[in-house]
Amino acid sequence: MNLATILRTHPWLLATGMLAGLLLIVLNGFGLVRPPPGSGSLMRWHDANHDWLLVADDQANQLTVYDATDGRPLQRLGPSAVGDVAVLAQRDGRLFVIDDDGTRNELKLPQLQTVAANVH
C-alpha cells in the first residue's frame, strides 16, 4: 500500500497529524522562548520620527525607553503599563514584552501601549 491509498482509506490519520503539529506549535509559544531568571534585553526601534533604545529591566520590572541619538531617558513603563517585564522579543515586525512566566504582551509602537496579552 502506498501513502495516498492509506490516507484515502484512513483520512483521520492526516487530521490527527495536523492537529498534533498545531498543538506542538501552540505549546512552544510560536517560537518565543521563556526568559531565564535575571535576564533583560536591549532593542533598537526606529521609524521616520523616532530612534529609540528599549531596555527591559527584569530586576526593576520596568521597560525604559531612551533616545538612541543622545542616550537620554524618554519614558519608564512599569507593570501597570506593560505588565511584568523580563525580556523583549520581536517577531514579524511586532514587539513583545515577556514576563518570567512566559506571558507575552504585545506593545504598539510608537504609542507604547499594550495591544494584547497571550498567556501561556
QUIBELSUL-V31970 format. One record per residue. N is the residue number from 1. RES is the residue in one small letter. NEAR is the number of other ideal C-beta (glycine too) atoms within 8 Angstrom. Layout:
# QUIBELSUL-V31970
n | res | near
N | RES | NEAR
N | RES | NEAR
This chain:
# QUIBELSUL-V31970
n | res | near
1 | m | 3
2 | n | 5
3 | l | 5
4 | a | 6
5 | t | 8
6 | i | 10
7 | l | 10
8 | r | 7
9 | t | 5
10 | h | 7
11 | p | 7
12 | w | 6
13 | l | 9
14 | l | 8
15 | a | 8
16 | t | 8
17 | g | 8
18 | m | 8
19 | l | 8
20 | a | 8
21 | g | 8
22 | l | 8
23 | l | 8
24 | l | 8
25 | i | 8
26 | v | 8
27 | l | 6
28 | n | 7
29 | g | 11
30 | f | 7
31 | g | 6
32 | l | 11
33 | v | 6
34 | r | 10
35 | p | 10
36 | p | 5
37 | p | 6
38 | g | 6
39 | s | 9
40 | g | 11
41 | s | 9
42 | l | 9
43 | m | 9
44 | r | 9
45 | w | 9
46 | h | 7
47 | d | 7
48 | a | 3
49 | n | 4
50 | h | 9
51 | d | 7
52 | w | 13
53 | l | 11
54 | l | 14
55 | v | 11
56 | a | 13
57 | d | 11
58 | d | 14
59 | q | 6
60 | a | 5
61 | n | 9
62 | q | 10
63 | l | 15
64 | t | 11
65 | v | 13
66 | y | 12
67 | d | 11
68 | a | 9
69 | t | 5
70 | d | 4
71 | g | 7
72 | r | 6
73 | p | 8
74 | l | 7
75 | q | 7
76 | r | 8
77 | l | 11
78 | g | 9
79 | p | 9
80 | s | 3
81 | a | 8
82 | v | 12
83 | g | 10
84 | d | 9
85 | v | 16
86 | a | 11
87 | v | 11
88 | l | 13
89 | a | 11
90 | q | 8
91 | r | 9
92 | d | 3
93 | g | 4
94 | r | 7
95 | l | 12
96 | f | 13
97 | v | 14
98 | i | 14
99 | d | 11
100 | d | 9
101 | d | 7
102 | g | 10
103 | t | 12
104 | r | 13
105 | n | 15
106 | e | 12
107 | l | 13
108 | k | 8
109 | l | 9
110 | p | 7
111 | q | 5
112 | l | 11
113 | q | 6
114 | t | 12
115 | v | 7
116 | a | 6
117 | a | 9
118 | n | 8
119 | v | 4
120 | h | 8
